[in-house]
Amino acid sequence: MIEDGQHYNHLKRMIGDNITNFMLTKSLRELEADGLITRHDDHQVPPSVTYHLTSLGKDLAMTMNQLFDWGQELYSKKEKMVEH
């Protein structure tokens, strides 16, 4: 699971070059509006903003991880069936 309290640039590096600043900012604002993350501005120079998962966001992340694990298990079972 992703650590809580990520800076914008760290999120951008984790996602990679496949997202523009515009789209990342838009996505973060939508996640915030949906109550999945909070944005914390330290009001410093240079700016220091961190994004934190809310309880709802943590619940969703846990559910998505479980769904991923289920999918991996299903894929492994299908691969074993093909081998036989």
N, C-alpha and C positions, 0 to 999 in steps of 0.2 A: 504494500500500500504506500502511497505517496505520503511523505512527511507533511505535517501541517505547518502553515506559515511560510509559504513560498513567495519569493520576490518575482516580479514580472519577468525580468531577464532570465531567471532560472527556469521558469515555466516555458519561456520561448525556446531556450536551449534544449529542454526535455522533449518538446514537440518536434523541433528540428526546423529545417528550412521550408517546410511545406505549408507554413502559415504566415500570413502577412501580419504586420502590427495592427492593421485595421481590423482584421478578422479576430485576432486574439483579444483585442480590447473589446470588441463587440460581444464575443463569446463570454468573456469574464463579466461584462455588464449584465448579460442575460442570466448567467448563473447566479449572480447577486440578486437580480430582480426575482428569480424563482426561489430564493431563500436557501440555495445550496452552498454559497460561500459568503463570507463577509470580507470587506476591503478595509484594511487598517492603514491609515496615512499617519506617519510619525511627525509630519509638518517640519521636516528638516531640510537643510540645503547641503548637498543635493537631495532631491526627493527620495524618500524611502517608503515604499508601499509594499505591504504583504497581504496575501490572500489566505484566508483560513476557511476550512470546511466548517459548516454549521452542523448541528446534530443531524439534521435532515440529510445534509451532504455526506456525512459519515455513514449514515444508514444506507444511502444509495450506493456508496463506494463498496461497502461490505456486500451488499446484494449483487453488485456487478462482479465482484471477485468470485462469489459463489457461483454465479452463472458462468463465468469464464472457466472455473474449475470443472463444472459439470460438462461443459463443452469439450474440454480437453480429455476428460474421462471417456466421453462418448466417442470422440475421435480415435482414442487409443483402442477401444473395444472394436471399432469398425476396422482399424488397421490390422488387428490380430485375426479378425475373421477373414480378411483378404489373404493373409499369409497362409492360412490353412486351406 
